[in-house]
Amino acid sequence: MAKLTIKKQSYIKGAAILSAGGFVSKILGALYRIPLTNILGGEGIGVYQMVFPLYCILLTVAASGIPAGIARLVSSGCGEGAEKSAFRLYGAIGLIGSILLYLAAKPLSLLQGETAVELCCKMLSPAVFFVSMMSVVRGYFQGRGNMLPTAATEISEQLIKVIFGCVLACLNRNNLASAVASTLAAVTISEALSAVLAFIFYRKEDAVKPLYRQRQASYKSILAYTIPLTFTAMALPLSQLAESILAVNLLRRAGQNATALYGIFSGCAVTIVNLPVSVTYGLAAASVPHISPEAARGKMSSAKLKAVKCLFLTLAVAAPAAVGLYIFAPLAAKIIFRSLDKSQTDLLIRLVRVMAVNAVTLSLAQTSSACLTSLGSPVKAAISQWFTAILRVALAAMLIKFTSLSITSLAIAADCSYLVAVLLNIWYIIRAKQKAGGVYENNVGRSRIKRRRSERQGD
């Protein structure tokens, strides 16, 4: 068997690397908003944001479930050659996604009544393919317990986007459509160069090959994990889209400045709250290779104990972050969103403090969802996420319509829904120990027996 060129990291070290990469990436993204807003202005930022809903949906289909799904297969020992099959499978899916975004550019611009959207979509379209391919590499390394390539590519994405985005926007600032399109071209450049970096990591790892011909995982085994994870990831952008439509319409009927209120909530408050949550992302992603081998060997009790450890570590990081959000909300609002007037700043501070609990519930939700995937129950993670998303939209609509909470209703709905997600996931984890484990263990055992038989026949 080939010797790995990069040693597997411990759970804590891997989580720390991913958390640091995610946090630096989020900080760069938040800081990028300051010069971008100054260059493009409110109208330019509006056009910039109009392109992203369709892009995010295509990206979710083409890339979102790949890292955790491939990591699950590789770390369990039953996904030999999974990344090679995934390159072909998701390379094709990513290419289709890029083509669809390019072809949808003109219809979307006509639908939204903004001609600049067409050029923006076309500039952004190649990014879908590059992100899809890069996600396969990330999943491969995460499955081997090496989180460095993921962290490095996350930071490179943001850094390249900031540099090229600011430079290209400044060069085209006299033409608003060109300026916005150039910032989205910078996104494509950042994804392309980061994908190249990811493949440099992969080629270095793949340089030492095993003596025997490595069998490649089937497309069916890859899709069995990535499809449920893709549906899980789709719940958030689709629920946000539904929430934005319902919330804006209900607030507008109440005679309020709905667009501005929703902008402060989604563009400002959520951005601040997601900063500490990005730190715990590393704990969630690193839990997959930490738990999966135990589950694959049929040691469900040991896998369960490791899942509990991951949840407690997440809580230990998230709880102080929630307290910090509540205390330092005024400082964060003034530093990151200094252009808001006093009334808007006061509203932002109130929203951040209401949503401070999200630093705990959202962090625990993403870690517990990753634990479910590690235990072989990605479908249950998807069910939990979709139930939570529907609950969030319904609760937000009810609070806006029947109370005087206004935009604060969205913050309360988010708090409640993520708490439900945590409780559902923990319940599923407990059941996985008692119920799902046996079925999963038998499937793994049968696959190993088949592999050994084929190896003997080959000899």
C-alpha positions as CSV (number, residue, x, y, z in Angstrom):
1,M,0.0,0.0,0.0
2,A,1.3,3.5,-0.8
3,K,2.6,5.6,2.0
4,L,0.8,8.8,2.4
5,T,2.9,11.9,1.7
6,I,1.1,13.9,4.3
7,K,0.4,12.5,7.7
8,K,-3.1,12.3,9.0
9,Q,-3.9,15.1,11.5
10,S,-5.6,14.6,14.9
11,Y,-9.2,15.7,15.3
12,I,-8.2,18.8,17.3
13,K,-5.4,19.8,14.9
14,G,-7.5,19.2,11.8
15,A,-10.5,21.2,13.3
16,A,-8.1,24.0,14.3
17,I,-6.7,24.3,10.7
18,L,-10.2,24.3,9.2
19,S,-11.6,26.7,11.7
20,A,-8.7,29.1,11.2
21,G,-9.1,28.9,7.4
22,G,-12.8,29.4,7.6
23,F,-12.5,32.4,10.0
24,V,-9.8,34.1,8.0
25,S,-11.9,33.6,4.8
26,K,-15.0,35.1,6.5
27,I,-13.0,38.1,7.8
28,L,-11.6,38.7,4.3
29,G,-15.1,38.5,2.9
30,A,-16.5,40.9,5.4
31,L,-13.7,43.4,4.9
32,Y,-14.1,43.1,1.2
33,R,-17.6,44.6,1.5
34,I,-16.2,47.9,2.7
35,P,-14.2,48.9,-0.5
36,L,-16.7,47.1,-2.7
37,T,-19.6,49.2,-1.3
38,N,-17.6,52.4,-1.7
39,I,-16.7,51.6,-5.4
40,L,-20.0,50.2,-6.6
41,G,-22.5,52.1,-4.4
42,G,-25.9,50.9,-3.4
43,E,-27.1,50.3,-6.9
44,G,-24.0,48.3,-7.9
45,I,-24.2,46.1,-4.8
46,G,-27.9,45.5,-5.6
47,V,-27.0,44.2,-9.1
48,Y,-24.1,42.2,-7.5
49,Q,-26.6,40.5,-5.2
50,M,-29.2,39.8,-7.9
51,V,-26.9,37.4,-9.6
52,F,-26.1,35.2,-6.6
53,P,-29.4,33.4,-5.9
54,L,-29.3,31.4,-9.1
55,Y,-25.5,30.9,-8.8
56,C,-25.9,29.6,-5.3
57,I,-28.6,27.1,-6.3
58,L,-26.5,25.7,-9.2
59,L,-23.4,25.6,-6.9
60,T,-25.4,23.7,-4.3
61,V,-26.3,21.1,-6.9
62,A,-22.8,20.9,-8.4
63,A,-20.6,21.1,-5.4
64,S,-22.2,21.4,-1.9
65,G,-22.5,17.7,-1.0
66,I,-19.2,16.6,-2.5
67,P,-16.6,17.3,0.3
68,A,-18.5,15.5,3.1
69,G,-19.7,12.7,0.8
70,I,-16.3,11.9,-0.6
71,A,-14.7,12.3,2.9
72,R,-17.2,9.8,4.3
73,L,-16.3,7.2,1.6
74,V,-12.6,7.7,1.8
75,S,-12.3,7.7,5.6
76,S,-14.5,4.6,6.0
77,G,-12.1,2.6,3.9
78,C,-14.8,1.6,1.4
79,G,-14.2,4.3,-1.1
80,E,-11.0,3.4,-2.9
81,G,-10.6,5.6,-5.9
82,A,-13.7,7.6,-5.0
83,E,-12.1,10.9,-6.0
84,K,-11.3,9.7,-9.5
85,S,-14.8,8.6,-10.2
86,A,-16.1,11.9,-8.6
87,F,-13.8,14.0,-10.9
88,R,-15.6,12.6,-13.9
89,L,-19.1,12.6,-12.4
90,Y,-19.0,16.1,-10.8
91,G,-16.8,17.5,-13.5
92,A,-19.7,16.8,-15.9
93,I,-22.3,18.1,-13.5
94,G,-20.2,21.3,-12.8
95,L,-19.9,21.9,-16.6
96,I,-23.6,21.5,-17.1
97,G,-24.2,24.0,-14.2
98,S,-21.8,26.5,-15.8
99,I,-23.6,26.2,-19.2
100,L,-27.0,26.6,-17.5
101,L,-25.9,29.8,-15.8
102,Y,-24.6,31.2,-19.0
103,L,-27.7,30.3,-20.9
104,A,-30.0,31.7,-18.1
105,A,-28.1,35.1,-18.2
106,K,-30.5,36.9,-20.6
107,P,-33.8,35.4,-19.4
108,L,-32.8,36.3,-15.8
109,S,-31.9,39.8,-16.7
110,L,-35.3,40.2,-18.5
111,L,-37.1,38.7,-15.5
112,Q,-35.4,41.0,-13.0
113,G,-35.6,44.0,-15.3
114,E,-31.9,44.8,-15.1
115,T,-29.8,44.5,-18.3
116,A,-26.5,44.4,-16.4
117,V,-27.4,41.0,-14.9
118,E,-26.8,39.3,-18.3
119,L,-23.1,40.2,-18.5
120,C,-22.6,39.5,-14.7
121,C,-24.1,36.0,-15.0
122,K,-21.8,35.2,-18.0
123,M,-18.7,36.4,-16.1
124,L,-19.6,34.2,-13.1
125,S,-20.7,31.1,-15.0
126,P,-17.3,29.3,-15.3
127,A,-17.0,29.4,-11.5
128,V,-19.5,26.6,-11.0
129,F,-17.3,24.1,-12.8
130,F,-14.1,25.1,-10.9
131,V,-15.8,25.0,-7.5
132,S,-17.2,21.5,-8.3
133,M,-13.8,20.1,-9.2
134,M,-12.1,21.8,-6.2
135,S,-14.7,20.3,-3.9
136,V,-13.7,16.8,-4.9
137,V,-10.1,17.5,-3.9
138,R,-11.3,18.9,-0.6
139,G,-13.4,15.9,0.2
140,Y,-10.5,13.5,-0.7
141,F,-8.1,15.2,1.7
142,Q,-10.7,15.6,4.4
143,G,-11.4,11.9,4.2
144,R,-7.7,11.2,4.7
145,G,-7.7,13.5,7.8
146,N,-5.7,16.3,6.1
147,M,-7.5,19.6,6.4
148,L,-4.7,21.9,5.2
149,P,-5.7,21.8,1.4
150,T,-9.3,22.9,2.3
151,A,-8.1,25.7,4.6
152,A,-5.5,26.9,2.0
153,T,-8.0,26.9,-0.9
154,E,-10.6,28.7,1.2
155,I,-8.2,31.5,2.1
156,S,-6.8,31.7,-1.5
157,E,-10.4,32.0,-2.8
158,Q,-11.1,35.1,-0.7
159,L,-7.7,36.7,-1.1
160,I,-7.6,36.4,-4.9
161,K,-11.2,37.6,-5.1
162,V,-10.5,40.7,-2.9
163,I,-7.3,41.6,-4.9
164,F,-8.8,41.1,-8.4
165,G,-12.2,42.4,-7.4
166,C,-10.9,45.7,-6.0
167,V,-8.5,46.3,-8.9
168,L,-10.9,45.4,-11.7
169,A,-13.8,47.4,-10.1
170,C,-11.6,50.5,-9.8
171,L,-10.4,50.2,-13.4
172,N,-14.1,50.0,-14.6
173,R,-15.7,52.3,-12.0
174,N,-16.8,54.8,-14.7
175,N,-19.2,52.2,-16.1
176,L,-21.4,50.6,-13.4
177,A,-22.3,47.5,-15.4
178,S,-18.7,46.8,-16.3
179,A,-17.6,47.4,-12.7
180,V,-20.1,44.9,-11.3
181,A,-19.3,42.4,-14.0
182,S,-15.6,42.7,-13.4
183,T,-16.1,41.9,-9.7
184,L,-17.9,38.7,-10.6
185,A,-15.2,37.9,-13.1
186,A,-12.8,38.2,-10.1
187,V,-14.9,35.4,-8.4
188,T,-14.3,33.2,-11.4
189,I,-10.6,34.0,-11.4
190,S,-10.4,33.2,-7.7
191,E,-12.1,29.8,-8.1
192,A,-10.0,28.9,-11.1
193,L,-6.7,29.7,-9.4
194,S,-7.8,28.0,-6.2
195,A,-8.8,24.9,-8.1
196,V,-5.3,24.9,-9.6
197,L,-3.9,25.1,-6.1
198,A,-6.1,22.2,-5.0
199,F,-4.9,20.0,-7.8
200,I,-1.2,20.8,-6.9
201,F,-2.0,19.4,-3.5
202,Y,-3.7,16.4,-5.1
203,R,-0.9,15.6,-7.6
204,K,1.6,15.7,-4.8
205,E,-0.4,13.2,-2.8
206,D,-1.1,11.0,-5.8
207,A,2.5,10.9,-6.9
208,V,3.2,7.7,-4.9
209,K,0.9,5.1,-6.3
210,P,0.1,1.6,-4.9
211,L,1.7,-1.4,-6.5
212,Y,-1.7,-2.9,-7.3
213,R,-4.3,-1.4,-9.6
214,Q,-6.6,0.6,-7.5
215,R,-10.3,-0.1,-7.9
216,Q,-12.5,2.9,-8.3
217,A,-15.7,3.5,-6.4
218,S,-18.9,3.3,-8.4
219,Y,-20.9,6.4,-9.2
220,K,-23.8,4.8,-7.3
221,S,-21.8,4.7,-4.1
222,I,-20.7,8.3,-4.5
223,L,-24.2,9.6,-5.2
224,A,-25.6,7.6,-2.3
225,Y,-23.8,10.0,0.0
226,T,-23.5,13.2,-2.0
227,I,-27.2,13.4,-3.1
228,P,-28.6,13.5,0.4
229,L,-26.0,16.0,1.4
230,T,-26.8,18.1,-1.7
231,F,-30.5,18.1,-0.7
232,T,-29.4,19.1,2.8
233,A,-27.4,22.0,1.5
234,M,-30.2,23.2,-0.8
235,A,-32.6,23.7,2.1
236,L,-30.8,26.9,3.3
237,P,-30.6,28.9,0.1
238,L,-34.2,27.9,-0.9
239,S,-35.6,28.7,2.5
240,Q,-33.7,32.1,2.4
241,L,-35.3,32.8,-0.9
242,A,-38.8,31.9,0.3
243,E,-38.2,33.9,3.6
244,S,-37.1,37.0,1.6
245,I,-40.2,36.9,-0.6
246,L,-42.6,36.4,2.3
247,A,-40.9,38.8,4.7
248,V,-40.5,41.6,2.3
249,N,-44.1,41.3,1.1
250,L,-45.6,41.1,4.6
251,L,-43.5,44.0,5.9
252,R,-44.4,46.1,2.8
253,R,-48.1,45.5,3.4
254,A,-47.6,46.8,7.0
255,G,-46.3,50.1,5.5
256,Q,-42.6,49.5,6.5
257,N,-39.5,50.0,4.4
258,A,-39.2,46.3,3.7
259,T,-36.2,46.2,1.5
260,A,-34.0,48.2,3.9
261,L,-35.1,46.2,6.9
262,Y,-34.5,42.9,5.2
263,G,-31.1,44.2,4.0
264,I,-30.0,45.0,7.5
265,F,-31.1,41.5,8.7
266,S,-29.7,39.4,5.9
267,G,-26.8,41.5,4.7
268,C,-25.6,42.9,8.0
269,A,-26.8,40.9,11.1
270,V,-26.4,37.5,9.5
271,T,-22.9,38.4,8.3
272,I,-21.8,39.3,11.8
273,V,-23.3,36.3,13.4
274,N,-21.8,33.9,10.9
275,L,-18.2,35.1,11.7
276,P,-18.0,33.0,15.0
277,V,-20.0,30.2,13.4
278,S,-17.3,29.8,10.7
279,V,-14.9,28.9,13.5
280,T,-16.9,25.8,14.5
281,Y,-17.2,24.7,10.8
282,G,-13.8,23.1,11.3
283,L,-15.1,21.0,14.1
284,A,-18.0,19.8,11.9
285,A,-15.9,19.0,8.9
286,A,-13.1,17.3,10.9
287,S,-15.6,15.1,12.7
288,V,-16.2,13.0,9.5
289,P,-12.8,11.3,9.3
290,H,-12.7,11.2,13.1
291,I,-16.0,9.2,13.4
292,S,-16.4,7.3,10.1
293,P,-13.7,4.7,10.6
294,E,-15.3,3.6,13.9
295,A,-18.7,3.3,12.3
296,A,-17.3,1.4,9.3
297,R,-15.7,-1.1,11.6
298,G,-19.1,-1.7,13.3
299,K,-18.0,0.0,16.6
300,M,-21.1,2.2,16.9
301,S,-20.7,2.8,20.6
302,S,-17.2,4.2,20.1
303,A,-18.4,6.3,17.1
304,K,-21.2,7.6,19.3
305,L,-18.8,8.6,22.0
306,K,-16.7,10.5,19.5
307,A,-19.8,12.3,18.2
308,V,-20.6,13.4,21.7
309,K,-17.1,14.6,22.1
310,C,-17.4,16.7,18.9
311,L,-20.7,18.2,20.1
312,F,-19.2,19.2,23.5
313,L,-16.1,20.7,21.8
314,T,-18.4,22.7,19.5
315,L,-20.4,23.9,22.5
316,A,-17.2,24.9,24.3
317,V,-16.2,27.1,21.4
318,A,-19.7,28.4,20.5
319,A,-20.9,29.4,23.9
320,P,-18.2,32.1,24.6
321,A,-18.7,33.3,21.0
322,A,-22.4,33.9,21.7
323,V,-21.6,35.9,24.8
324,G,-19.0,37.9,22.8
325,L,-21.5,38.6,20.1
326,Y,-24.0,39.9,22.6
327,I,-21.5,42.1,24.4
328,F,-19.5,43.4,21.4
329,A,-22.5,43.8,18.9
330,P,-22.2,47.6,19.0
331,L,-18.5,47.5,18.2
332,A,-18.9,45.0,15.4
333,A,-21.8,47.0,13.8
334,K,-19.8,50.3,13.9
335,I,-16.6,48.7,12.5
336,I,-18.0,46.6,9.7
337,F,-21.1,48.7,8.7
338,R,-20.1,52.2,9.5
339,S,-22.2,53.7,6.7
340,L,-25.5,52.9,8.4
341,D,-27.3,55.8,10.1
342,K,-28.1,55.7,13.9
343,S,-31.5,54.1,13.6
344,Q,-30.2,51.4,11.3
345,T,-27.2,50.8,13.5
346,D,-29.5,50.4,16.6
347,L,-31.7,47.9,14.7
348,L,-28.6,46.0,13.6
349,I,-27.3,45.8,17.2
350,R,-30.7,44.6,18.4
351,L,-30.8,41.9,15.7
352,V,-27.3,40.7,16.5
353,R,-28.1,40.4,20.2
354,V,-31.3,38.4,19.5
355,M,-29.4,36.1,17.1
356,A,-26.4,35.7,19.4
357,V,-27.8,32.3,20.5
358,N,-27.4,31.3,16.8
359,A,-23.7,31.1,17.4
360,V,-24.5,28.0,19.6
361,T,-27.5,26.5,17.9
362,L,-26.3,26.9,14.3
363,S,-22.8,25.6,15.3
364,L,-24.3,22.6,17.0
365,A,-26.6,22.0,14.1
366,Q,-23.8,21.8,11.5
367,T,-21.6,19.6,13.8
368,S,-24.5,17.2,14.6
369,S,-25.4,17.0,10.9
370,A,-21.8,16.1,10.1
371,C,-21.9,13.4,12.8
372,L,-25.0,11.9,11.3
373,T,-23.2,11.7,7.9
374,S,-20.2,10.1,9.6
375,L,-22.5,7.5,11.2
376,G,-24.0,6.6,7.8
377,S,-27.2,8.5,8.1
378,P,-27.0,11.4,5.6
379,V,-30.7,11.1,4.7
380,K,-31.7,11.8,8.2
381,A,-29.5,14.9,8.2
382,A,-31.3,16.0,5.1
383,I,-34.8,15.4,6.7
384,S,-33.8,17.4,9.7
385,Q,-32.5,20.3,7.6
386,W,-35.6,20.5,5.4
387,F,-37.9,20.3,8.4
388,T,-36.0,23.1,10.1
389,A,-36.0,25.3,6.9
390,I,-39.8,24.9,6.5
391,L,-40.3,25.7,10.2
392,R,-38.2,28.8,10.0
393,V,-40.1,30.3,7.0
394,A,-43.5,29.5,8.5
395,L,-42.6,30.8,11.9
396,A,-41.2,34.0,10.5
397,A,-44.3,34.6,8.4
398,M,-46.6,34.0,11.4
399,L,-44.6,36.4,13.7
400,I,-44.5,39.2,11.2
401,K,-48.2,38.9,10.4
402,F,-49.6,38.4,13.9
403,T,-47.2,40.4,16.1
404,S,-45.5,43.8,16.1
405,L,-42.0,42.3,16.1
406,S,-41.3,43.4,12.5
407,I,-37.9,42.2,11.1
408,T,-37.0,40.9,14.6
409,S,-39.4,38.1,13.8
410,L,-36.8,36.6,11.4
411,A,-34.1,36.6,14.1
412,I,-36.5,34.8,16.5
413,A,-37.6,32.3,13.9
414,A,-33.9,31.5,13.1
415,D,-33.2,30.9,16.9
416,C,-36.1,28.6,17.3
417,S,-35.6,26.6,14.1
418,Y,-31.9,25.9,14.7
419,L,-32.7,24.7,18.2
420,V,-35.2,22.3,16.8
421,A,-32.5,21.1,14.2
422,V,-30.1,20.4,17.1
423,L,-32.6,18.4,19.0
424,L,-33.7,16.4,15.9
425,N,-30.1,15.6,15.0
426,I,-29.2,14.4,18.5
427,W,-32.3,12.2,18.5
428,Y,-31.3,10.7,15.2
429,I,-27.7,10.1,16.5
430,I,-29.1,8.2,19.4
431,R,-31.3,6.1,17.1
432,A,-28.3,5.5,14.8
433,K,-26.5,3.7,17.6
434,Q,-29.5,1.4,18.3
435,K,-31.1,1.0,14.9
436,A,-29.2,2.1,11.9
437,G,-25.8,0.7,12.9
438,G,-26.6,-2.9,12.3
439,V,-27.7,-2.3,8.7
440,Y,-24.8,-0.1,8.0
441,E,-22.3,-2.6,9.5
442,N,-23.7,-5.4,7.4
443,N,-23.4,-3.4,4.2
444,V,-19.8,-2.5,5.0
445,G,-19.0,-6.1,5.9
446,R,-20.4,-7.4,2.6
447,S,-18.5,-4.8,0.6
448,R,-15.2,-5.8,2.3
449,I,-15.8,-9.6,1.7
450,K,-16.5,-8.9,-2.0
451,R,-13.3,-6.8,-2.3
452,R,-11.2,-9.5,-0.7
453,R,-12.7,-12.2,-3.0
454,S,-12.0,-10.1,-6.1
455,E,-8.4,-9.6,-4.8
456,R,-7.9,-13.4,-4.4
457,Q,-9.3,-14.1,-7.9
458,G,-6.9,-11.5,-9.3
459,D,-4.0,-13.3,-7.6
